[in-house]
Amino acid sequence: MYEINGVKIIFAQPFSLDAEMARKCIGPTVVLDVGFNTGRLPTNLALGSLEAKNEFEKQFNQKTGAFIETLDERLVKWVDHHPHEQWKNYENDERFVLADRDTAPACLILLTEELVKAIGKIGTIVCHGDTDGILMTVKLLLKGKLPYKEAEIDAIAADTRKGVLSQKGQLLEKAIKADISNNSVRMAVVNYLTTKSTEAKNIIKKKAEQYAKIKERTLKLAEAYKERQGIMFLDCPKEDIDLTQLLLIGQEKSPIDVAMVICVHPKTERKSLTVAGSRNWNFVSLLGLPGGMPNRVTISIDRLEEAINAISNAPMSKT
């Protein structure tokens, strides 16, 4: 947990929000760009089955549901753009500002000056640690003002991988990706954009310079892609890479615009399977998942063959 100007900052993933995390939040709390937990399905349950749906709901209640319940009145706003089947239970709760990615290609768009004013005093910000989530955090700290004029364009480009990041946006992205599991780098970005700290700026520049080696490693690794039923597949060794860039290269190589990469999470050391495709793909619906980014999902590696068969047999793969 970090702090700036008296506000606690927690960088989070959907699976990290639970009752214990809620108890760490101090005072009025805002959640930015963090989706509801989708869970991990036991191998004995089939994707899309009623049993799977019930299991996903159970895990939601243990994670996101418990986080919300424990925070109770301390939860001021939850702003997000990762659709989830549990959204329907919060659509009449004014604390939740939820919109799909067509409406909000970057979550930053949803955090208007009017919304910031309505939020009022905050004690804790829980945010996603990507460029979009960090820019939202800074905008909230700056009382609704963008930290630099291209910030909204950068948030959209970073989250959709369409468009070009500004020079500053590229610097921030490189710094974050150069040490992806290091939240102190994310906090340096928050400090720099909020206070113009020279020390934080130097940290960012130093980290950004290290990204060149990661990019080189990623491009080399991409040469090992193999095609499986139109899908470009890669089992990635445990090393620092730019996963997003690796997936985009795979999509370009794939005749159906889909890439699958097995990789090791830098913190949990757990292997998982990430599936990504063009915006025309909706893997959440196709694989029977409860929510998440429609065209990029992470599932258990035990689901590899199920996912390959579902995707290769989908109408999208025949066009």
C-alpha positions as a Markdown table, in Angstrom:
| # | Residue | x | y | z |
|---|---|---|---|---|
| 1 | Met | 0.0 | 0.0 | 0.0 |
| 2 | Tyr | 1.3 | 3.5 | -0.9 |
| 3 | Glu | 0.2 | 7.0 | 0.1 |
| 4 | Ile | 0.2 | 10.4 | -1.6 |
| 5 | Asn | -1.3 | 13.6 | -0.2 |
| 6 | Gly | -2.9 | 11.6 | 2.6 |
| 7 | Val | -4.7 | 9.2 | 0.2 |
| 8 | Lys | -3.9 | 5.4 | 0.3 |
| 9 | Ile | -3.2 | 3.9 | -3.1 |
| 10 | Ile | -3.7 | 0.1 | -3.7 |
| 11 | Phe | -2.9 | -1.4 | -7.1 |
| 12 | Ala | -5.1 | -4.4 | -7.6 |
| 13 | Gln | -6.3 | -7.2 | -9.8 |
| 14 | Pro | -9.9 | -8.6 | -9.7 |
| 15 | Phe | -8.7 | -11.8 | -7.9 |
| 16 | Ser | -7.0 | -9.7 | -5.2 |
| 17 | Leu | -10.1 | -8.0 | -3.9 |
| 18 | Asp | -11.7 | -9.8 | -0.9 |
| 19 | Ala | -12.8 | -9.1 | 2.6 |
| 20 | Glu | -9.1 | -8.9 | 3.8 |
| 21 | Met | -8.3 | -6.3 | 1.2 |
| 22 | Ala | -11.4 | -4.3 | 2.2 |
| 23 | Arg | -10.2 | -4.2 | 5.8 |
| 24 | Lys | -7.0 | -2.5 | 4.5 |
| 25 | Cys | -8.9 | 0.3 | 2.9 |
| 26 | Ile | -9.0 | 3.5 | 5.1 |
| 27 | Gly | -12.0 | 5.8 | 5.0 |
| 28 | Pro | -14.1 | 6.6 | 1.9 |
| 29 | Thr | -12.9 | 4.2 | -0.9 |
| 30 | Val | -13.0 | 4.4 | -4.7 |
| 31 | Val | -12.3 | 1.5 | -7.0 |
| 32 | Leu | -11.0 | 2.4 | -10.5 |
| 33 | Asp | -10.8 | 0.2 | -13.6 |
| 34 | Val | -10.8 | -3.1 | -11.6 |
| 35 | Gly | -13.2 | -5.7 | -12.9 |
| 36 | Phe | -15.3 | -8.1 | -10.9 |
| 37 | Asn | -13.6 | -11.4 | -10.2 |
| 38 | Thr | -14.2 | -14.1 | -12.8 |
| 39 | Gly | -12.7 | -17.0 | -10.8 |
| 40 | Arg | -11.0 | -20.2 | -11.8 |
| 41 | Leu | -13.0 | -23.2 | -12.8 |
| 42 | Pro | -12.2 | -26.7 | -11.4 |
| 43 | Thr | -11.1 | -29.2 | -14.0 |
| 44 | Asn | -14.1 | -31.4 | -13.4 |
| 45 | Leu | -16.6 | -28.8 | -14.5 |
| 46 | Ala | -17.2 | -28.0 | -18.2 |
| 47 | Leu | -17.0 | -24.5 | -19.5 |
| 48 | Gly | -20.5 | -23.1 | -20.1 |
| 49 | Ser | -22.3 | -25.6 | -17.9 |
| 50 | Leu | -24.8 | -24.8 | -15.2 |
| 51 | Glu | -22.4 | -26.2 | -12.6 |
| 52 | Ala | -19.7 | -23.9 | -13.9 |
| 53 | Lys | -22.0 | -20.9 | -13.7 |
| 54 | Asn | -22.8 | -21.7 | -10.1 |
| 55 | Glu | -19.1 | -22.2 | -9.3 |
| 56 | Phe | -18.2 | -18.8 | -10.8 |
| 57 | Glu | -21.0 | -17.2 | -8.7 |
| 58 | Lys | -19.6 | -18.8 | -5.6 |
| 59 | Gln | -16.1 | -17.5 | -6.3 |
| 60 | Phe | -17.5 | -14.0 | -7.0 |
| 61 | Asn | -19.2 | -14.0 | -3.6 |
| 62 | Gln | -16.0 | -15.1 | -1.9 |
| 63 | Lys | -13.9 | -12.4 | -3.6 |
| 64 | Thr | -15.7 | -9.3 | -5.1 |
| 65 | Gly | -18.9 | -9.8 | -3.2 |
| 66 | Ala | -17.0 | -10.1 | 0.1 |
| 67 | Phe | -15.0 | -7.0 | -0.7 |
| 68 | Ile | -18.1 | -5.0 | -1.4 |
| 69 | Glu | -19.9 | -6.3 | 1.7 |
| 70 | Thr | -17.0 | -5.7 | 4.0 |
| 71 | Leu | -16.4 | -2.1 | 2.7 |
| 72 | Asp | -20.2 | -1.4 | 3.1 |
| 73 | Glu | -20.7 | 2.4 | 3.3 |
| 74 | Arg | -17.0 | 3.1 | 2.9 |
| 75 | Leu | -17.4 | 2.2 | -0.8 |
| 76 | Val | -18.0 | 5.6 | -2.5 |
| 77 | Lys | -17.7 | 4.7 | -6.2 |
| 78 | Trp | -16.7 | 1.7 | -8.3 |
| 79 | Val | -15.9 | 2.8 | -11.9 |
| 80 | Asp | -15.3 | 0.1 | -14.4 |
| 81 | His | -15.7 | -1.1 | -18.1 |
| 82 | His | -15.2 | -4.8 | -17.8 |
| 83 | Pro | -18.7 | -6.3 | -18.2 |
| 84 | His | -19.6 | -9.1 | -15.8 |
| 85 | Glu | -22.8 | -11.0 | -15.4 |
| 86 | Gln | -23.0 | -9.8 | -11.8 |
| 87 | Trp | -23.3 | -6.2 | -13.0 |
| 88 | Lys | -27.1 | -6.7 | -13.1 |
| 89 | Asn | -27.2 | -6.8 | -9.3 |
| 90 | Tyr | -25.6 | -3.4 | -9.0 |
| 91 | Glu | -27.2 | -1.4 | -11.8 |
| 92 | Asn | -29.5 | 0.4 | -9.4 |
| 93 | Asp | -26.7 | 1.1 | -6.9 |
| 94 | Glu | -25.5 | 4.7 | -7.4 |
| 95 | Arg | -22.1 | 3.8 | -6.1 |
| 96 | Phe | -21.4 | 1.8 | -9.3 |
| 97 | Val | -20.5 | 3.5 | -12.6 |
| 98 | Leu | -20.4 | 0.6 | -15.1 |
| 99 | Ala | -20.2 | 0.8 | -18.9 |
| 100 | Asp | -19.1 | -1.6 | -21.6 |
| 101 | Arg | -16.0 | -1.1 | -23.7 |
| 102 | Asp | -17.9 | 0.2 | -26.7 |
| 103 | Thr | -19.2 | 3.1 | -24.5 |
| 104 | Ala | -15.9 | 3.5 | -22.7 |
| 105 | Pro | -12.9 | 2.2 | -24.7 |
| 106 | Ala | -10.8 | 3.5 | -21.8 |
| 107 | Cys | -12.2 | 3.7 | -18.3 |
| 108 | Leu | -10.7 | 7.1 | -17.8 |
| 109 | Ile | -13.6 | 8.5 | -20.0 |
| 110 | Leu | -16.1 | 7.6 | -17.3 |
| 111 | Leu | -14.3 | 9.6 | -14.6 |
| 112 | Thr | -15.7 | 13.0 | -15.5 |
| 113 | Glu | -15.1 | 16.2 | -13.5 |
| 114 | Glu | -18.7 | 16.0 | -12.4 |
| 115 | Leu | -18.2 | 12.5 | -11.1 |
| 116 | Val | -15.0 | 13.5 | -9.2 |
| 117 | Lys | -16.9 | 16.3 | -7.6 |
| 118 | Ala | -19.7 | 13.9 | -6.5 |
| 119 | Ile | -17.1 | 11.5 | -5.1 |
| 120 | Gly | -15.8 | 14.2 | -2.7 |
| 121 | Lys | -13.2 | 13.4 | 0.0 |
| 122 | Ile | -11.4 | 10.0 | -0.4 |
| 123 | Gly | -9.2 | 8.0 | 1.9 |
| 124 | Thr | -8.3 | 5.1 | -0.4 |
| 125 | Ile | -8.0 | 4.5 | -4.1 |
| 126 | Val | -8.0 | 0.9 | -5.3 |
| 127 | Cys | -7.0 | 0.9 | -9.0 |
| 128 | His | -5.8 | -1.4 | -11.8 |
| 129 | Gly | -2.1 | -1.0 | -12.4 |
| 130 | Asp | -2.2 | -0.4 | -16.1 |
| 131 | Thr | -1.9 | 2.9 | -17.9 |
| 132 | Asp | -5.7 | 3.5 | -17.9 |
| 133 | Gly | -6.1 | 2.7 | -14.2 |
| 134 | Ile | -3.1 | 4.8 | -13.2 |
| 135 | Leu | -4.3 | 7.8 | -15.3 |
| 136 | Met | -7.7 | 7.5 | -13.6 |
| 137 | Thr | -6.0 | 7.6 | -10.2 |
| 138 | Val | -4.0 | 10.7 | -11.1 |
| 139 | Lys | -7.1 | 12.4 | -12.5 |
| 140 | Leu | -9.0 | 11.7 | -9.3 |
| 141 | Leu | -6.1 | 13.1 | -7.2 |
| 142 | Leu | -6.0 | 16.2 | -9.4 |
| 143 | Lys | -9.8 | 16.7 | -8.7 |
| 144 | Gly | -10.9 | 15.9 | -12.3 |
| 145 | Lys | -8.1 | 17.5 | -14.3 |
| 146 | Leu | -6.0 | 15.5 | -16.8 |
| 147 | Pro | -2.3 | 15.3 | -15.9 |
| 148 | Tyr | -1.4 | 16.2 | -19.5 |
| 149 | Lys | -3.4 | 17.0 | -22.6 |
| 150 | Glu | -3.0 | 13.7 | -24.4 |
| 151 | Ala | -3.8 | 11.6 | -21.3 |
| 152 | Glu | -7.3 | 10.5 | -22.5 |
| 153 | Ile | -6.0 | 9.6 | -26.0 |
| 154 | Asp | -3.2 | 7.6 | -24.4 |
| 155 | Ala | -5.6 | 5.8 | -22.1 |
| 156 | Ile | -7.7 | 4.7 | -25.1 |
| 157 | Ala | -4.6 | 3.7 | -27.2 |
| 158 | Ala | -3.1 | 1.7 | -24.3 |
| 159 | Asp | -6.3 | -0.1 | -23.5 |
| 160 | Thr | -7.5 | -0.8 | -27.1 |
| 161 | Arg | -4.1 | -1.1 | -28.8 |
| 162 | Lys | -5.5 | 1.2 | -31.5 |
| 163 | Gly | -4.0 | 4.5 | -32.2 |
| 164 | Val | -0.6 | 5.9 | -31.2 |
| 165 | Leu | 0.6 | 6.8 | -27.7 |
| 166 | Ser | 2.0 | 10.2 | -27.2 |
| 167 | Gln | 5.7 | 10.6 | -26.4 |
| 168 | Lys | 4.9 | 10.8 | -22.7 |
| 169 | Gly | 2.4 | 7.9 | -22.9 |
| 170 | Gln | 5.1 | 5.7 | -24.5 |
| 171 | Leu | 7.6 | 6.6 | -21.7 |
| 172 | Leu | 5.1 | 5.7 | -19.0 |
| 173 | Glu | 4.0 | 2.4 | -20.7 |
| 174 | Lys | 7.7 | 1.3 | -21.2 |
| 175 | Ala | 8.5 | 2.1 | -17.5 |
| 176 | Ile | 5.5 | 0.0 | -16.2 |
| 177 | Lys | 6.2 | -2.9 | -18.6 |
| 178 | Ala | 9.9 | -3.0 | -17.8 |
| 179 | Asp | 9.2 | -4.1 | -14.3 |
| 180 | Ile | 5.6 | -5.4 | -14.5 |
| 181 | Ser | 5.3 | -6.8 | -11.0 |
| 182 | Asn | 6.9 | -3.8 | -9.3 |
| 183 | Asn | 4.2 | -1.5 | -7.9 |
| 184 | Ser | 6.8 | 1.0 | -6.8 |
| 185 | Val | 7.2 | 1.9 | -10.5 |
| 186 | Arg | 3.5 | 2.4 | -10.8 |
| 187 | Met | 3.6 | 4.7 | -7.8 |
| 188 | Ala | 6.5 | 6.6 | -9.3 |
| 189 | Val | 4.2 | 7.3 | -12.3 |
| 190 | Val | 1.4 | 8.5 | -10.0 |
| 191 | Asn | 3.9 | 10.7 | -8.1 |
| 192 | Tyr | 5.4 | 12.2 | -11.2 |
| 193 | Leu | 2.0 | 13.0 | -12.9 |
| 194 | Thr | 0.6 | 14.4 | -9.6 |
| 195 | Thr | 3.5 | 16.3 | -8.1 |
| 196 | Lys | 6.0 | 16.6 | -11.0 |
| 197 | Ser | 8.6 | 14.9 | -8.7 |
| 198 | Thr | 12.0 | 15.0 | -10.3 |
| 199 | Glu | 13.0 | 11.8 | -8.4 |
| 200 | Ala | 9.9 | 10.0 | -9.7 |
| 201 | Lys | 10.7 | 11.2 | -13.2 |
| 202 | Asn | 14.2 | 9.8 | -13.0 |
| 203 | Ile | 12.9 | 6.4 | -11.9 |
| 204 | Ile | 10.5 | 6.3 | -14.8 |
| 205 | Lys | 13.2 | 7.2 | -17.3 |
| 206 | Lys | 15.6 | 4.6 | -15.9 |
| 207 | Lys | 12.9 | 1.9 | -16.1 |
| 208 | Ala | 11.8 | 2.9 | -19.6 |
| 209 | Glu | 15.4 | 2.4 | -20.8 |
| 210 | Gln | 15.3 | -1.2 | -19.6 |
| 211 | Tyr | 12.3 | -1.9 | -21.8 |
| 212 | Ala | 14.4 | -2.2 | -25.0 |
| 213 | Lys | 15.7 | -5.6 | -23.8 |
| 214 | Ile | 12.2 | -6.9 | -23.0 |
| 215 | Lys | 11.0 | -5.8 | -26.4 |
| 216 | Glu | 13.9 | -7.6 | -28.1 |
| 217 | Arg | 13.2 | -10.7 | -26.1 |
| 218 | Thr | 9.5 | -10.6 | -27.0 |
| 219 | Leu | 10.1 | -10.3 | -30.7 |
| 220 | Lys | 12.5 | -13.2 | -30.6 |
| 221 | Leu | 10.1 | -15.3 | -28.7 |
| 222 | Ala | 7.3 | -14.5 | -31.2 |
| 223 | Glu | 9.2 | -16.5 | -33.8 |
| 224 | Ala | 8.3 | -19.7 | -31.9 |
| 225 | Tyr | 4.6 | -19.4 | -32.5 |
| 226 | Lys | 2.9 | -22.5 | -33.9 |
| 227 | Glu | -0.5 | -22.7 | -35.6 |
| 228 | Arg | -3.2 | -24.9 | -34.1 |
| 229 | Gln | -6.5 | -24.9 | -36.0 |
| 230 | Gly | -6.0 | -21.3 | -37.1 |
| 231 | Ile | -4.9 | -20.2 | -33.7 |
| 232 | Met | -1.3 | -19.1 | -33.0 |
| 233 | Phe | -0.1 | -20.9 | -29.9 |
| 234 | Leu | 3.0 | -20.4 | -27.7 |
| 235 | Asp | 4.1 | -21.9 | -24.4 |
| 236 | Cys | 6.2 | -19.1 | -23.0 |
| 237 | Pro | 9.3 | -19.7 | -20.8 |
| 238 | Lys | 9.5 | -18.0 | -17.5 |
| 239 | Glu | 11.1 | -14.6 | -18.4 |
| 240 | Asp | 10.3 | -11.0 | -18.6 |
| 241 | Ile | 8.3 | -10.2 | -21.8 |
| 242 | Asp | 5.7 | -7.8 | -23.1 |
| 243 | Leu | 2.7 | -10.2 | -23.1 |
| 244 | Thr | 0.4 | -7.7 | -24.9 |
| 245 | Gln | 2.9 | -7.2 | -27.7 |
| 246 | Leu | 3.5 | -10.9 | -27.9 |
| 247 | Leu | -0.3 | -11.5 | -28.3 |
| 248 | Leu | -0.7 | -8.8 | -30.9 |
| 249 | Ile | 2.1 | -10.4 | -33.0 |
| 250 | Gly | 0.3 | -13.7 | -32.7 |
| 251 | Gln | -3.0 | -12.2 | -33.8 |
| 252 | Glu | -1.3 | -10.8 | -36.9 |
| 253 | Lys | 0.1 | -14.2 | -37.8 |
| 254 | Ser | -3.2 | -16.0 | -37.2 |
| 255 | Pro | -5.7 | -16.4 | -40.1 |
| 256 | Ile | -8.5 | -15.9 | -37.6 |
| 257 | Asp | -6.9 | -13.2 | -35.6 |
| 258 | Val | -6.5 | -15.3 | -32.4 |
| 259 | Ala | -3.4 | -15.9 | -30.3 |
| 260 | Met | -2.9 | -18.1 | -27.2 |
| 261 | Val | 0.0 | -17.8 | -24.8 |
| 262 | Ile | 0.8 | -19.9 | -21.8 |
| 263 | Cys | 2.9 | -17.9 | -19.3 |
| 264 | Val | 3.9 | -17.7 | -15.7 |
| 265 | His | 2.5 | -15.0 | -13.5 |
| 266 | Pro | 5.4 | -12.9 | -12.2 |
| 267 | Lys | 4.0 | -12.8 | -8.6 |
| 268 | Thr | 2.0 | -16.0 | -8.1 |
| 269 | Glu | 4.4 | -18.2 | -10.1 |
| 270 | Arg | 1.2 | -19.8 | -11.5 |
| 271 | Lys | 0.9 | -20.8 | -15.1 |
| 272 | Ser | -2.2 | -19.6 | -17.0 |
| 273 | Leu | -3.5 | -19.3 | -20.6 |
| 274 | Thr | -4.2 | -15.9 | -22.1 |
| 275 | Val | -6.4 | -15.8 | -25.2 |
| 276 | Ala | -6.6 | -12.6 | -27.3 |
| 277 | Gly | -8.2 | -11.7 | -30.6 |
| 278 | Ser | -9.5 | -8.8 | -32.6 |
| 279 | Arg | -12.4 | -6.8 | -31.2 |
| 280 | Asn | -14.8 | -9.0 | -33.2 |
| 281 | Trp | -14.2 | -11.9 | -30.9 |
| 282 | Asn | -16.1 | -12.3 | -27.6 |
| 283 | Phe | -14.3 | -15.0 | -25.6 |
| 284 | Val | -16.3 | -14.3 | -22.5 |
| 285 | Ser | -19.5 | -15.4 | -24.2 |
| 286 | Leu | -17.9 | -18.1 | -26.3 |
| 287 | Leu | -16.2 | -19.8 | -23.4 |
| 288 | Gly | -19.0 | -19.3 | -20.9 |
| 289 | Leu | -17.1 | -17.0 | -18.6 |
| 290 | Pro | -18.9 | -14.6 | -16.2 |
| 291 | Gly | -17.1 | -11.5 | -17.3 |
| 292 | Gly | -14.0 | -9.7 | -18.3 |
| 293 | Met | -12.5 | -8.1 | -21.4 |
| 294 | Pro | -14.5 | -9.7 | -24.3 |
| 295 | Asn | -11.5 | -10.1 | -26.7 |
| 296 | Arg | -8.8 | -11.0 | -24.1 |
| 297 | Val | -9.3 | -13.5 | -21.3 |
| 298 | Thr | -7.1 | -15.5 | -19.0 |
| 299 | Ile | -8.1 | -19.1 | -18.1 |
| 300 | Ser | -6.6 | -22.2 | -16.6 |
| 301 | Ile | -4.1 | -24.1 | -18.8 |
| 302 | Asp | -6.3 | -27.2 | -18.2 |
| 303 | Arg | -8.8 | -25.5 | -20.5 |
| 304 | Leu | -6.5 | -25.3 | -23.5 |
| 305 | Glu | -8.1 | -28.0 | -25.6 |
| 306 | Glu | -11.6 | -26.9 | -24.7 |
| 307 | Ala | -10.7 | -23.3 | -25.7 |
| 308 | Ile | -9.1 | -24.4 | -29.0 |
| 309 | Asn | -12.1 | -26.5 | -30.0 |
| 310 | Ala | -14.6 | -23.8 | -29.0 |
| 311 | Ile | -12.8 | -21.1 | -30.9 |
| 312 | Ser | -11.9 | -23.1 | -34.0 |
| 313 | Asn | -15.6 | -24.2 | -34.3 |
| 314 | Ala | -17.0 | -20.8 | -33.8 |
| 315 | Pro | -18.7 | -19.0 | -36.8 |
| 316 | Met | -16.1 | -16.2 | -36.5 |
| 317 | Ser | -13.3 | -18.7 | -37.4 |
| 318 | Lys | -15.1 | -19.7 | -40.6 |
| 319 | Thr | -15.3 | -16.2 | -42.1 |
